[in-house]
Structure formats: structure tokens, C-alpha cells
């Protein structure tokens, strides 16, 4: 699947270091959902192409949700913004949109 940015070795090392220190619950979720901060995802409920930004683990027992970046580059007619409360099951890794992959 597509990387929306090509990570440098240093970026990969920083990610691995952060992930190794993250709470076990989050590490397991990253593994279960194969989340990668360099990949592009399709948010199934909206049809938007998004990038993973952060996790939110509410203390009230609700499910862990993602914060994603909606980038205008991959979503014509949009402005760059973040979306909160995205269920992890709503994200599926995807290819770059055709108009970006083949301009």
C-alpha cells in the first residue's frame, strides 16, 4: 500500500523508539490494526483519504479512537484538517488516489 510520505531511516528509528515505549495497550492496537504513521488510509465511513496522527484512549471505558489528518492533496475540495474520534475499524490502508498517483 501507499506511503503518503517516504520515511527516512531516522524517522523509522524515531517511530520504533516511540512505539517501544508506548503503553502496552497501544502497542497491541498498532499491531492488531497494522497502523503506520507513514501510510495513507481510507476512512470507510467518509470515503476520505487520511493519515494516522494520534490515538485517544478515553478513561470512561469507550473504545480507543484515532485522530487522523485529512489532507487536501488527497481529498479534492477539502482543506487540511484533523478529525477526532475515528474508530480504528473505520480505517483501511489504501493506495494513493488516482489523480495524485498519476497526475
BELRAZI-V212924 format. One line per field, one symbol per residue. ss: DSSP state (H for helix, E for strand, L for the rest). phi: phi as a letter, one per 20 degrees, with the letter a starting at -180 (. if undefined). burial: b if it has 16 or more other C-alpha atoms within 10 Angstrom, else e. Layout:
ss: ???
phi: ???
burial: ???
This chain:
ss: LLELLLLLHHHHHHHHHHHHHLLHHHHHHHHHHLLLLLEEEEELLLLEEEEEEEEELLLLLLLLEEEEEELHHHLLLLLLEEEEEEEHHHEEELLLLHHHHLL
phi: .eeebefegfffffffffffdfgggfgffgfgelfcfdeeceegfdmeecdfcadcdfeenfffcddcdedggdcgnddfadddmefffedcgbefggfefcf
burial: eebbeeeeeeeeeeeeeeeeeeeeebeeeeeeeebbbbbbbbbeeeebbbbbbebeeeeeeeebbbbbbbbeebbeeeeeeeeeebebeebbbbbbbeeeeee
